[in-house]
Amino acid sequence: MSQSNQVAEPEAQAKVVSHSMLGSRQAKFTFPPAAQSTRRDTATFNAPTGTRVATIALQDFDLKYTNHSNYDFGQIQVALTTSNSEAICTVTLRDNNINKREWEGTVTGIVTFFG
């Protein structure tokens, strides 16, 4: 059996970046009564010294129509984004709130900082 002159290439190795957790903060977003289908709120904060990356996760939400006889949102979308000093929450009633009903409530996220 003859051997090939090919040189075996080393397998590509994944680069793993490790960050230390520096702390976390709660980001609370408040939506007063209004009828817009898409609404946005921003929370600002001071990141711990040495922060290189921040992430955000949904902790909870309490959103409701102001008319207590309306219970069903249909489809609702909650989106959270963050940087090292700001978090943004966008809530969209995906049925486009055809009846223009007022809604209100809060969304809470947890921002975690890594350095």
Helices and strands as residue ranges (DSSP letters): E 21-34, E 38-44, E 53-65, E 76-82, E 86-93, E 103-114
